[in-house]
Amino acid sequence: MFQSLKNALGLGQNSTQQDVPAPGISKSSSEVSEWASLQGLTYSERGSKVYALDGKIHGRPWKMEQGKPSRDFIKGLELRARGEMGLNEDVAVMVMTRKLKNDLDKRAFSMYTDTLQTQVDPHLPEEMRWLSMYEEVGWPELGQAFLDQYAVLADERDRAMAWLTPEVAGHLLGWPNSKQDEPRVLMVLRGKVYFRMQISEGDLPTLEHATRVFNVACEAGLAAFSKK
């Protein structure tokens, strides 16, 4: 059993000490490792509740990680991904949950109206800068259910429409075991596809769906914004 787990984690006899995961691998980590192996993904554990998945889409690499939040609007654990898709670097499109946008709008308004604040906090999340740089560009074909749950921001509406296909939008509405207002952000920026969300430990159904959402978004990005 232990040897099978070692093989699933990619730990052979020649592995270096730094490749060995921390003692006491949890049942949830074992399930994620087994699932990743079935999907053809490379799994690596970095410590308690921290792991990474590596895969490829049309030969282009992507990585998904679970770990400590890198944004203060995410509580508990964060699931984040980055796809090195080599897209047009001029494209900027973001989709975020409606509640998150409203919360960030209120936070920004509070900052700008606070007469005691003399400088901008350098630790503010990048998403707040997006709110000041780009307009919301939703369109009726997305459907009211989607527009109620998500906000779409972009440099150009046509680019957002090209990327946010019915398939991508449908997957964004299909989350299992998660609340509608939990923070999620999906975006195309600097030639890459990014994704981040809040996740509970051991929530394999949500991890599976997040992987589908991210892969579909990367496929759509390649179809719409590949460099000529």
C-alpha positions as CSV (number, residue, x, y, z in Angstrom):
1,M,0.0,0.0,0.0
2,F,2.8,2.4,1.0
3,Q,4.8,1.6,-2.1
4,S,1.7,2.2,-4.3
5,L,1.2,5.6,-2.7
6,K,4.9,6.4,-3.3
7,N,4.5,5.5,-6.9
8,A,1.3,7.7,-7.2
9,L,3.2,10.6,-5.8
10,G,6.1,10.0,-8.2
11,L,8.6,9.1,-5.4
12,G,11.1,6.5,-6.6
13,Q,14.2,5.2,-5.0
14,N,16.3,8.0,-6.6
15,S,14.1,10.8,-5.2
16,T,16.0,13.5,-3.2
17,Q,15.1,14.2,0.4
18,Q,13.3,17.5,-0.6
19,D,10.9,15.5,-2.8
20,V,9.6,13.5,0.1
21,P,6.2,14.8,1.4
22,A,5.8,15.6,5.1
23,P,5.0,12.6,7.3
24,G,1.4,11.7,7.9
25,I,-0.2,12.0,4.5
26,S,-3.9,12.6,5.0
27,K,-6.7,10.5,3.4
28,S,-7.8,13.5,1.4
29,S,-4.3,14.0,0.0
30,S,-4.2,10.3,-1.0
31,E,-7.5,10.7,-2.8
32,V,-6.3,13.8,-4.7
33,S,-3.1,11.9,-5.6
34,E,-5.0,8.9,-6.9
35,W,-7.5,11.1,-8.8
36,A,-4.6,13.2,-10.4
37,S,-2.9,10.0,-11.5
38,L,-6.1,8.8,-13.3
39,Q,-6.3,12.2,-15.0
40,G,-2.7,12.0,-16.2
41,L,-1.6,14.9,-14.0
42,T,1.6,15.2,-11.9
43,Y,0.9,15.5,-8.2
44,S,3.3,16.8,-5.6
45,E,2.8,17.5,-2.0
46,R,4.5,20.5,-0.4
47,G,3.3,20.1,3.2
48,S,0.1,19.8,5.3
49,K,-2.9,20.8,3.1
50,V,-0.5,22.1,0.4
51,Y,-0.1,20.4,-3.0
52,A,0.4,21.1,-6.7
53,L,-1.0,19.6,-9.9
54,D,0.8,19.9,-13.2
55,G,-0.6,19.3,-16.6
56,K,-0.6,20.3,-20.3
57,I,-3.1,21.6,-22.8
58,H,-2.0,21.2,-26.4
59,G,1.6,21.0,-25.1
60,R,1.3,24.2,-23.0
61,P,1.9,23.8,-19.3
62,W,-0.4,24.7,-16.5
63,K,-0.2,24.4,-12.7
64,M,-2.9,24.3,-10.0
65,E,-2.0,24.6,-6.3
66,Q,-3.9,24.4,-3.0
67,G,-2.4,26.3,-0.1
68,K,-2.3,29.4,2.0
69,P,-4.4,32.3,0.5
70,S,-2.5,34.9,-1.5
71,R,-5.6,37.2,-1.4
72,D,-7.1,38.5,1.8
73,F,-10.7,38.0,0.4
74,I,-10.1,34.2,0.5
75,K,-10.5,32.5,3.9
76,G,-9.1,29.2,4.8
77,L,-7.5,27.5,1.7
78,E,-7.0,28.9,-1.8
79,L,-7.0,26.9,-5.0
80,R,-5.2,28.8,-7.7
81,A,-4.0,28.0,-11.2
82,R,-1.9,29.5,-14.0
83,G,-1.8,28.4,-17.6
84,E,1.2,29.4,-19.7
85,M,-0.9,29.5,-22.9
86,G,1.1,32.1,-24.8
87,L,-1.9,34.2,-25.7
88,N,-2.0,37.8,-27.0
89,E,-0.6,39.8,-24.2
90,D,-2.8,42.8,-24.9
91,V,-5.9,40.9,-23.9
92,A,-7.4,41.6,-20.4
93,V,-10.6,39.9,-19.3
94,M,-11.7,39.0,-15.8
95,V,-14.7,37.2,-14.4
96,M,-15.4,37.4,-10.7
97,T,-18.3,36.4,-8.4
98,R,-20.8,39.3,-8.1
99,K,-20.5,39.3,-4.3
100,L,-16.7,39.7,-4.5
101,K,-17.0,42.6,-6.9
102,N,-19.5,44.3,-4.6
103,D,-17.3,43.7,-1.6
104,L,-14.2,45.1,-3.4
105,D,-16.3,48.1,-4.6
106,K,-17.3,48.9,-1.1
107,R,-13.8,48.5,0.1
108,A,-12.5,50.9,-2.6
109,F,-15.1,53.5,-1.8
110,S,-14.4,53.3,1.9
111,M,-10.7,53.9,1.1
112,Y,-11.3,56.9,-1.2
113,T,-13.6,58.6,1.2
114,D,-11.5,58.0,4.3
115,T,-10.0,61.4,5.0
116,L,-7.5,59.9,7.4
117,Q,-5.9,57.7,4.8
118,T,-2.9,59.3,3.3
119,Q,-1.5,56.6,1.0
120,V,-2.5,53.5,-0.9
121,D,-2.0,50.2,0.8
122,P,0.6,48.3,-1.2
123,H,-0.9,45.0,-0.2
124,L,-4.3,45.6,-1.9
125,P,-5.3,42.7,-4.2
126,E,-4.7,43.2,-7.9
127,E,-8.4,42.7,-8.5
128,M,-9.2,46.1,-6.9
129,R,-7.0,47.8,-9.5
130,W,-9.0,46.0,-12.2
131,L,-12.2,47.6,-10.9
132,S,-10.7,51.1,-11.4
133,M,-9.2,50.2,-14.8
134,Y,-12.0,48.3,-16.6
135,E,-15.7,48.6,-17.0
136,E,-18.2,45.8,-16.5
137,V,-19.2,44.4,-20.0
138,G,-21.9,41.8,-19.4
139,W,-24.2,41.0,-22.3
140,P,-27.8,39.6,-22.4
141,E,-26.8,36.2,-24.0
142,L,-25.0,35.2,-20.9
143,G,-28.3,34.9,-19.2
144,Q,-29.7,36.5,-16.0
145,A,-28.6,33.6,-13.8
146,F,-25.0,34.2,-14.8
147,L,-25.1,37.9,-14.6
148,D,-26.6,37.7,-11.1
149,Q,-23.7,35.5,-10.0
150,Y,-20.8,36.9,-11.9
151,A,-19.4,40.2,-13.1
152,V,-17.4,40.4,-16.3
153,L,-14.7,43.1,-16.8
154,A,-12.6,43.7,-19.8
155,D,-10.5,46.1,-21.9
156,E,-12.9,45.3,-24.8
157,R,-16.3,43.6,-24.8
158,D,-15.6,41.8,-28.0
159,R,-12.6,40.0,-26.4
160,A,-14.7,39.1,-23.4
161,M,-17.4,37.7,-25.7
162,A,-14.8,35.7,-27.7
163,W,-13.4,34.0,-24.6
164,L,-16.5,33.6,-22.3
165,T,-18.2,31.0,-24.5
166,P,-21.4,29.2,-23.5
167,E,-19.3,26.3,-22.4
168,V,-17.1,28.3,-20.1
169,A,-20.1,30.2,-18.7
170,G,-22.0,27.0,-18.2
171,H,-19.2,25.4,-16.2
172,L,-18.9,28.5,-14.1
173,L,-22.5,28.0,-13.0
174,G,-22.2,24.3,-12.2
175,W,-20.2,24.3,-9.0
176,P,-20.8,21.3,-6.6
177,N,-20.7,21.6,-2.8
178,S,-20.1,25.3,-2.9
179,K,-22.0,28.5,-2.0
180,Q,-22.9,30.9,-4.8
181,D,-21.2,33.8,-3.1
182,E,-17.8,32.2,-2.4
183,P,-15.0,34.2,-4.1
184,R,-13.9,33.0,-7.5
185,V,-11.8,34.8,-10.1
186,L,-11.0,33.6,-13.7
187,M,-9.0,35.8,-16.0
188,V,-6.9,36.2,-19.1
189,L,-3.9,38.6,-18.4
190,R,-0.4,39.0,-19.7
191,G,-0.8,36.1,-22.1
192,K,-1.8,33.6,-19.4
193,V,-5.0,32.2,-18.0
194,Y,-5.4,32.6,-14.2
195,F,-7.9,31.2,-11.7
196,R,-8.3,31.4,-8.0
197,M,-11.1,30.4,-5.5
198,Q,-11.8,29.5,-1.9
199,I,-11.9,25.7,-1.2
200,S,-12.4,23.4,1.7
201,E,-9.9,20.7,2.6
202,G,-10.6,17.4,1.0
203,D,-13.3,18.7,-1.3
204,L,-12.5,16.5,-4.3
205,P,-15.7,17.2,-6.3
206,T,-14.9,21.0,-6.2
207,L,-11.3,20.3,-7.2
208,E,-12.5,18.1,-10.1
209,H,-14.9,20.9,-11.3
210,A,-12.3,23.6,-10.9
211,T,-9.9,21.6,-13.1
212,R,-12.6,21.3,-15.8
213,V,-13.4,25.0,-15.6
214,F,-9.8,26.0,-15.9
215,N,-9.1,23.6,-18.8
216,V,-12.2,24.8,-20.7
217,A,-11.1,28.4,-20.1
218,C,-7.6,27.7,-21.4
219,E,-9.0,26.0,-24.5
220,A,-11.2,29.0,-25.1
221,G,-8.3,31.3,-24.6
222,L,-6.2,29.4,-27.2
223,A,-9.1,29.5,-29.7
224,A,-9.7,33.2,-29.3
225,F,-6.3,34.8,-28.5
226,S,-3.5,32.6,-29.8
227,K,-0.7,34.7,-31.3
228,K,-0.7,34.6,-35.1
